[in-house]
């Protein structure tokens, strides 16, 4: 019973599947409520039988009950037309109820049967509310109000009901009908929200399945094009130095080994978040900017005056990952000559700002990228918002783009003195040693 149909007003397969699932549930609930309505009609004729035209009333009830059974079987089997035309069954419910009330009340001078049957009209809007289409619900509620008022007027004498009572009960039914229309609208809105979350979840899962392969490919390319090339060059220079005693070969060897160490440290810094704990976010950001500079060919301006090397916060990893993603986008797309990066901590707010003078971000570029399945930046925005922060993108002046990340956080105590020297797993093995060497 999971067949698709074009009746669902959806914009994506994910949302369509969610809408259809809830629409089928609505039809099943409608079928269950119809069973209650049929039972109500049958029991009314049993315990409050009409004074006149009992055989005709029995025929109508029997036909209505058989029709309801047929609708129940159709709902159970499902089909493409179920969601599209299920609401038309409500008009049959309305017609059967009105016919029975009129038959029981018009010919009799006094009839409790009609008075009881008229109460069943209040169930029709509830059946209509099970639809996820407020317009359809309104189409059903309108005739229900007309039929209720007309039947009440036609059976006024037999029910001995004053005009005030008819008008007031009609007003109550109007309220019930409007409430059911509003409930249908709210349900539709909630399903649309759920569908959007499902679509986002599907995109995130799809992206996550490719993250490992992409990271491996990126690291392999980084090591092959960077550190490995320097190692091969160093090996050649080492052979020249041994054979010729060339001083320049030793100098080139020194440069190659230095660059190899830098590239390996950069790779380890990206792989192991413990670098943040031991070297701090400020130093990790320096390494990240230095690596992006060599790759992107821009001149960085790094402002870390508002963030000390000893500062530690719970948001360090998120800020570092966000900076890496934003700088990666600058390298790939901005074609910038200058990139300004600032990191600061004021009160309980950590702020990261990356501004470039490149091409900027065209209107709708992020949305188009998301539609194509590239959700890297969108996923970081979700992570920042989940942490209670904000990731904002805006055009730069006079050109380029500005990305600003604000995350609420609190300071943590710096690591104990000498904690970075407790062995190779403590973080000083690569990054810590490099910091000490440069300082």
Order of alpha helices (4+ residues) and beta strands (2+ residues): alpha-alpha-alpha-alpha-alpha-alpha-alpha-alpha-alpha-alpha-alpha-alpha-beta-beta-alpha-beta-beta-alpha-alpha-beta-beta-beta-alpha
